[in-house]
Amino acid sequence: MAEERRLPDEVARFIADHITSVEQLEILLLLRGAPDDEWTARAICEALRTSEQSVIRRLADLEAGGLVASRKASEHVVHRYAPASPSLDEDVARLSSAYTELRYKVLESIFSNPISNLHVYAEGFRFRKERDG
């Protein structure tokens, strides 16, 4: 019987420290895949088929975590992959590789992250408040 592969500890730690949702992971990997490109929140929204307000919140989290840089360009804010250190870039590379090879383990790690669960719970209240007006 084949031994089940584990998610590397450094990837699990990076997820616990920096990734609160699958959407945030997808945004990070999208930007990393085109490191010389600058993206508007609308372009990311269209590429990933998600809500623009949610993308804006995830980008703010990624920027606060030192993974994304943003700047005002004409009438839009643009974002690009810009890890604050070589070690963060290496962590994202390991995460990307793990997501390709052990996608279910990465997803399991995100969903089991207590901070991620707290964000999901809080997002439910935010959505209800926005919807109810």
Biotite code that builds the C-alpha atoms (Angstrom):
import biotite.structure as struc

atoms = struc.array([
    struc.Atom([0.000, 0.000, 0.000], chain_id="A", res_id=1, res_name="MET", atom_name="CA", element="C"),
    struc.Atom([1.380, 3.398, -0.969], chain_id="A", res_id=2, res_name="ALA", atom_name="CA", element="C"),
    struc.Atom([2.226, 5.796, 1.826], chain_id="A", res_id=3, res_name="GLU", atom_name="CA", element="C"),
    struc.Atom([0.105, 8.940, 1.852], chain_id="A", res_id=4, res_name="GLU", atom_name="CA", element="C"),
    struc.Atom([2.187, 12.058, 1.263], chain_id="A", res_id=5, res_name="ARG", atom_name="CA", element="C"),
    struc.Atom([2.115, 14.750, 3.903], chain_id="A", res_id=6, res_name="ARG", atom_name="CA", element="C"),
    struc.Atom([2.034, 18.458, 3.351], chain_id="A", res_id=7, res_name="LEU", atom_name="CA", element="C"),
    struc.Atom([5.528, 19.790, 4.166], chain_id="A", res_id=8, res_name="PRO", atom_name="CA", element="C"),
    struc.Atom([5.637, 21.514, 7.563], chain_id="A", res_id=9, res_name="ASP", atom_name="CA", element="C"),
    struc.Atom([6.922, 24.793, 6.105], chain_id="A", res_id=10, res_name="GLU", atom_name="CA", element="C"),
    struc.Atom([3.972, 24.902, 3.672], chain_id="A", res_id=11, res_name="VAL", atom_name="CA", element="C"),
    struc.Atom([1.494, 24.203, 6.468], chain_id="A", res_id=12, res_name="ALA", atom_name="CA", element="C"),
    struc.Atom([3.083, 26.989, 8.551], chain_id="A", res_id=13, res_name="ARG", atom_name="CA", element="C"),
    struc.Atom([2.946, 29.425, 5.631], chain_id="A", res_id=14, res_name="PHE", atom_name="CA", element="C"),
    struc.Atom([-0.735, 28.645, 5.099], chain_id="A", res_id=15, res_name="ILE", atom_name="CA", element="C"),
    struc.Atom([-1.446, 29.122, 8.799], chain_id="A", res_id=16, res_name="ALA", atom_name="CA", element="C"),
    struc.Atom([0.385, 32.458, 8.809], chain_id="A", res_id=17, res_name="ASP", atom_name="CA", element="C"),
    struc.Atom([-0.683, 33.930, 5.460], chain_id="A", res_id=18, res_name="HIS", atom_name="CA", element="C"),
    struc.Atom([-3.618, 32.183, 3.779], chain_id="A", res_id=19, res_name="ILE", atom_name="CA", element="C"),
    struc.Atom([-7.167, 32.507, 5.075], chain_id="A", res_id=20, res_name="THR", atom_name="CA", element="C"),
    struc.Atom([-9.157, 31.255, 2.075], chain_id="A", res_id=21, res_name="SER", atom_name="CA", element="C"),
    struc.Atom([-8.920, 29.322, -1.158], chain_id="A", res_id=22, res_name="VAL", atom_name="CA", element="C"),
    struc.Atom([-9.829, 32.526, -2.983], chain_id="A", res_id=23, res_name="GLU", atom_name="CA", element="C"),
    struc.Atom([-6.839, 34.298, -1.424], chain_id="A", res_id=24, res_name="GLN", atom_name="CA", element="C"),
    struc.Atom([-4.597, 31.396, -2.461], chain_id="A", res_id=25, res_name="LEU", atom_name="CA", element="C"),
    struc.Atom([-5.928, 31.536, -6.032], chain_id="A", res_id=26, res_name="GLU", atom_name="CA", element="C"),
    struc.Atom([-5.298, 35.300, -6.212], chain_id="A", res_id=27, res_name="ILE", atom_name="CA", element="C"),
    struc.Atom([-1.754, 34.887, -4.913], chain_id="A", res_id=28, res_name="LEU", atom_name="CA", element="C"),
    struc.Atom([-0.965, 32.132, -7.411], chain_id="A", res_id=29, res_name="LEU", atom_name="CA", element="C"),
    struc.Atom([-2.542, 34.082, -10.279], chain_id="A", res_id=30, res_name="LEU", atom_name="CA", element="C"),
    struc.Atom([-0.331, 37.091, -9.541], chain_id="A", res_id=31, res_name="LEU", atom_name="CA", element="C"),
    struc.Atom([2.730, 34.903, -9.033], chain_id="A", res_id=32, res_name="ARG", atom_name="CA", element="C"),
    struc.Atom([2.112, 33.300, -12.420], chain_id="A", res_id=33, res_name="GLY", atom_name="CA", element="C"),
    struc.Atom([2.532, 36.681, -14.115], chain_id="A", res_id=34, res_name="ALA", atom_name="CA", element="C"),
    struc.Atom([5.023, 38.520, -11.873], chain_id="A", res_id=35, res_name="PRO", atom_name="CA", element="C"),
    struc.Atom([5.686, 41.332, -14.352], chain_id="A", res_id=36, res_name="ASP", atom_name="CA", element="C"),
    struc.Atom([1.993, 42.101, -14.858], chain_id="A", res_id=37, res_name="ASP", atom_name="CA", element="C"),
    struc.Atom([-0.098, 44.563, -12.892], chain_id="A", res_id=38, res_name="GLU", atom_name="CA", element="C"),
    struc.Atom([-3.702, 43.591, -12.264], chain_id="A", res_id=39, res_name="TRP", atom_name="CA", element="C"),
    struc.Atom([-6.762, 45.591, -11.317], chain_id="A", res_id=40, res_name="THR", atom_name="CA", element="C"),
    struc.Atom([-9.176, 44.029, -8.869], chain_id="A", res_id=41, res_name="ALA", atom_name="CA", element="C"),
    struc.Atom([-11.694, 43.857, -11.742], chain_id="A", res_id=42, res_name="ARG", atom_name="CA", element="C"),
    struc.Atom([-9.245, 41.879, -13.938], chain_id="A", res_id=43, res_name="ALA", atom_name="CA", element="C"),
    struc.Atom([-8.568, 39.439, -11.098], chain_id="A", res_id=44, res_name="ILE", atom_name="CA", element="C"),
    struc.Atom([-12.291, 39.158, -10.474], chain_id="A", res_id=45, res_name="CYS", atom_name="CA", element="C"),
    struc.Atom([-12.888, 38.278, -14.132], chain_id="A", res_id=46, res_name="GLU", atom_name="CA", element="C"),
    struc.Atom([-9.983, 35.814, -14.277], chain_id="A", res_id=47, res_name="ALA", atom_name="CA", element="C"),
    struc.Atom([-11.146, 33.931, -11.181], chain_id="A", res_id=48, res_name="LEU", atom_name="CA", element="C"),
    struc.Atom([-14.888, 34.491, -11.572], chain_id="A", res_id=49, res_name="ARG", atom_name="CA", element="C"),
    struc.Atom([-15.427, 35.888, -8.113], chain_id="A", res_id=50, res_name="THR", atom_name="CA", element="C"),
    struc.Atom([-16.719, 39.105, -6.559], chain_id="A", res_id=51, res_name="SER", atom_name="CA", element="C"),
    struc.Atom([-14.699, 42.292, -6.860], chain_id="A", res_id=52, res_name="GLU", atom_name="CA", element="C"),
    struc.Atom([-15.293, 43.320, -3.232], chain_id="A", res_id=53, res_name="GLN", atom_name="CA", element="C"),
    struc.Atom([-14.006, 39.968, -2.047], chain_id="A", res_id=54, res_name="SER", atom_name="CA", element="C"),
    struc.Atom([-10.925, 40.284, -4.287], chain_id="A", res_id=55, res_name="VAL", atom_name="CA", element="C"),
    struc.Atom([-10.232, 43.740, -2.853], chain_id="A", res_id=56, res_name="ILE", atom_name="CA", element="C"),
    struc.Atom([-10.343, 42.357, 0.714], chain_id="A", res_id=57, res_name="ARG", atom_name="CA", element="C"),
    struc.Atom([-8.071, 39.430, -0.177], chain_id="A", res_id=58, res_name="ARG", atom_name="CA", element="C"),
    struc.Atom([-5.590, 41.743, -1.912], chain_id="A", res_id=59, res_name="LEU", atom_name="CA", element="C"),
    struc.Atom([-5.445, 43.944, 1.184], chain_id="A", res_id=60, res_name="ALA", atom_name="CA", element="C"),
    struc.Atom([-4.626, 40.871, 3.290], chain_id="A", res_id=61, res_name="ASP", atom_name="CA", element="C"),
    struc.Atom([-1.944, 39.757, 0.830], chain_id="A", res_id=62, res_name="LEU", atom_name="CA", element="C"),
    struc.Atom([-0.432, 43.237, 0.793], chain_id="A", res_id=63, res_name="GLU", atom_name="CA", element="C"),
    struc.Atom([-0.412, 43.374, 4.601], chain_id="A", res_id=64, res_name="ALA", atom_name="CA", element="C"),
    struc.Atom([1.363, 40.013, 4.575], chain_id="A", res_id=65, res_name="GLY", atom_name="CA", element="C"),
    struc.Atom([4.128, 41.342, 2.346], chain_id="A", res_id=66, res_name="GLY", atom_name="CA", element="C"),
    struc.Atom([3.181, 39.257, -0.693], chain_id="A", res_id=67, res_name="LEU", atom_name="CA", element="C"),
    struc.Atom([1.574, 41.801, -3.022], chain_id="A", res_id=68, res_name="VAL", atom_name="CA", element="C"),
    struc.Atom([2.317, 45.429, -3.851], chain_id="A", res_id=69, res_name="ALA", atom_name="CA", element="C"),
    struc.Atom([-0.297, 47.949, -4.937], chain_id="A", res_id=70, res_name="SER", atom_name="CA", element="C"),
    struc.Atom([-0.074, 51.374, -6.536], chain_id="A", res_id=71, res_name="ARG", atom_name="CA", element="C"),
    struc.Atom([-2.383, 53.971, -8.024], chain_id="A", res_id=72, res_name="LYS", atom_name="CA", element="C"),
    struc.Atom([-2.196, 53.979, -11.834], chain_id="A", res_id=73, res_name="ALA", atom_name="CA", element="C"),
    struc.Atom([-4.353, 56.640, -13.497], chain_id="A", res_id=74, res_name="SER", atom_name="CA", element="C"),
    struc.Atom([-7.856, 56.021, -12.159], chain_id="A", res_id=75, res_name="GLU", atom_name="CA", element="C"),
    struc.Atom([-7.254, 52.428, -11.007], chain_id="A", res_id=76, res_name="HIS", atom_name="CA", element="C"),
    struc.Atom([-5.258, 50.726, -8.306], chain_id="A", res_id=77, res_name="VAL", atom_name="CA", element="C"),
    struc.Atom([-3.072, 47.961, -9.711], chain_id="A", res_id=78, res_name="VAL", atom_name="CA", element="C"),
    struc.Atom([-1.566, 45.006, -7.898], chain_id="A", res_id=79, res_name="HIS", atom_name="CA", element="C"),
    struc.Atom([1.361, 42.721, -8.608], chain_id="A", res_id=80, res_name="ARG", atom_name="CA", element="C"),
    struc.Atom([3.168, 39.835, -7.014], chain_id="A", res_id=81, res_name="TYR", atom_name="CA", element="C"),
    struc.Atom([5.922, 41.370, -4.878], chain_id="A", res_id=82, res_name="ALA", atom_name="CA", element="C"),
    struc.Atom([7.108, 39.291, -1.935], chain_id="A", res_id=83, res_name="PRO", atom_name="CA", element="C"),
    struc.Atom([8.842, 41.453, 0.645], chain_id="A", res_id=84, res_name="ALA", atom_name="CA", element="C"),
    struc.Atom([11.732, 39.013, 0.981], chain_id="A", res_id=85, res_name="SER", atom_name="CA", element="C"),
    struc.Atom([13.389, 36.148, -0.892], chain_id="A", res_id=86, res_name="PRO", atom_name="CA", element="C"),
    struc.Atom([12.235, 33.758, 1.836], chain_id="A", res_id=87, res_name="SER", atom_name="CA", element="C"),
    struc.Atom([8.581, 34.733, 1.249], chain_id="A", res_id=88, res_name="LEU", atom_name="CA", element="C"),
    struc.Atom([9.086, 34.125, -2.472], chain_id="A", res_id=89, res_name="ASP", atom_name="CA", element="C"),
    struc.Atom([10.527, 30.685, -1.676], chain_id="A", res_id=90, res_name="GLU", atom_name="CA", element="C"),
    struc.Atom([7.569, 29.959, 0.620], chain_id="A", res_id=91, res_name="ASP", atom_name="CA", element="C"),
    struc.Atom([5.119, 30.848, -2.148], chain_id="A", res_id=92, res_name="VAL", atom_name="CA", element="C"),
    struc.Atom([7.052, 28.662, -4.600], chain_id="A", res_id=93, res_name="ALA", atom_name="CA", element="C"),
    struc.Atom([6.773, 25.728, -2.169], chain_id="A", res_id=94, res_name="ARG", atom_name="CA", element="C"),
    struc.Atom([3.070, 26.463, -1.687], chain_id="A", res_id=95, res_name="LEU", atom_name="CA", element="C"),
    struc.Atom([2.515, 26.561, -5.452], chain_id="A", res_id=96, res_name="SER", atom_name="CA", element="C"),
    struc.Atom([4.293, 23.251, -5.894], chain_id="A", res_id=97, res_name="SER", atom_name="CA", element="C"),
    struc.Atom([2.321, 21.680, -3.047], chain_id="A", res_id=98, res_name="ALA", atom_name="CA", element="C"),
    struc.Atom([-0.934, 22.987, -4.532], chain_id="A", res_id=99, res_name="TYR", atom_name="CA", element="C"),
    struc.Atom([-0.060, 21.299, -7.827], chain_id="A", res_id=100, res_name="THR", atom_name="CA", element="C"),
    struc.Atom([1.015, 17.999, -6.274], chain_id="A", res_id=101, res_name="GLU", atom_name="CA", element="C"),
    struc.Atom([-1.111, 17.791, -3.099], chain_id="A", res_id=102, res_name="LEU", atom_name="CA", element="C"),
    struc.Atom([-4.063, 20.059, -3.806], chain_id="A", res_id=103, res_name="ARG", atom_name="CA", element="C"),
    struc.Atom([-6.367, 18.266, -1.377], chain_id="A", res_id=104, res_name="TYR", atom_name="CA", element="C"),
    struc.Atom([-3.804, 18.562, 1.429], chain_id="A", res_id=105, res_name="LYS", atom_name="CA", element="C"),
    struc.Atom([-3.406, 22.305, 0.823], chain_id="A", res_id=106, res_name="VAL", atom_name="CA", element="C"),
    struc.Atom([-7.184, 22.757, 0.820], chain_id="A", res_id=107, res_name="LEU", atom_name="CA", element="C"),
    struc.Atom([-7.497, 20.657, 3.958], chain_id="A", res_id=108, res_name="GLU", atom_name="CA", element="C"),
    struc.Atom([-4.873, 22.832, 5.642], chain_id="A", res_id=109, res_name="SER", atom_name="CA", element="C"),
    struc.Atom([-6.691, 26.046, 4.686], chain_id="A", res_id=110, res_name="ILE", atom_name="CA", element="C"),
    struc.Atom([-10.044, 24.757, 5.895], chain_id="A", res_id=111, res_name="PHE", atom_name="CA", element="C"),
    struc.Atom([-8.606, 23.443, 9.155], chain_id="A", res_id=112, res_name="SER", atom_name="CA", element="C"),
    struc.Atom([-6.853, 26.714, 9.948], chain_id="A", res_id=113, res_name="ASN", atom_name="CA", element="C"),
    struc.Atom([-8.628, 28.253, 12.987], chain_id="A", res_id=114, res_name="PRO", atom_name="CA", element="C"),
    struc.Atom([-8.039, 31.783, 11.661], chain_id="A", res_id=115, res_name="ILE", atom_name="CA", element="C"),
    struc.Atom([-9.515, 30.743, 8.320], chain_id="A", res_id=116, res_name="SER", atom_name="CA", element="C"),
    struc.Atom([-12.598, 29.431, 10.108], chain_id="A", res_id=117, res_name="ASN", atom_name="CA", element="C"),
    struc.Atom([-12.928, 32.701, 12.002], chain_id="A", res_id=118, res_name="LEU", atom_name="CA", element="C"),
    struc.Atom([-12.704, 34.666, 8.730], chain_id="A", res_id=119, res_name="HIS", atom_name="CA", element="C"),
    struc.Atom([-15.399, 32.496, 7.141], chain_id="A", res_id=120, res_name="VAL", atom_name="CA", element="C"),
    struc.Atom([-17.637, 33.088, 10.165], chain_id="A", res_id=121, res_name="TYR", atom_name="CA", element="C"),
    struc.Atom([-17.007, 36.863, 10.055], chain_id="A", res_id=122, res_name="ALA", atom_name="CA", element="C"),
    struc.Atom([-17.564, 36.995, 6.280], chain_id="A", res_id=123, res_name="GLU", atom_name="CA", element="C"),
    struc.Atom([-21.021, 35.490, 6.821], chain_id="A", res_id=124, res_name="GLY", atom_name="CA", element="C"),
    struc.Atom([-21.973, 38.424, 9.020], chain_id="A", res_id=125, res_name="PHE", atom_name="CA", element="C"),
    struc.Atom([-20.433, 40.943, 6.624], chain_id="A", res_id=126, res_name="ARG", atom_name="CA", element="C"),
    struc.Atom([-22.379, 39.460, 3.688], chain_id="A", res_id=127, res_name="PHE", atom_name="CA", element="C"),
    struc.Atom([-25.614, 39.513, 5.667], chain_id="A", res_id=128, res_name="ARG", atom_name="CA", element="C"),
    struc.Atom([-25.039, 43.130, 6.736], chain_id="A", res_id=129, res_name="LYS", atom_name="CA", element="C"),
    struc.Atom([-24.282, 44.231, 3.137], chain_id="A", res_id=130, res_name="GLU", atom_name="CA", element="C"),
    struc.Atom([-27.305, 42.320, 1.804], chain_id="A", res_id=131, res_name="ARG", atom_name="CA", element="C"),
    struc.Atom([-29.701, 43.561, 4.479], chain_id="A", res_id=132, res_name="ASP", atom_name="CA", element="C"),
    struc.Atom([-28.521, 47.131, 3.966], chain_id="A", res_id=133, res_name="GLY", atom_name="CA", element="C"),
])
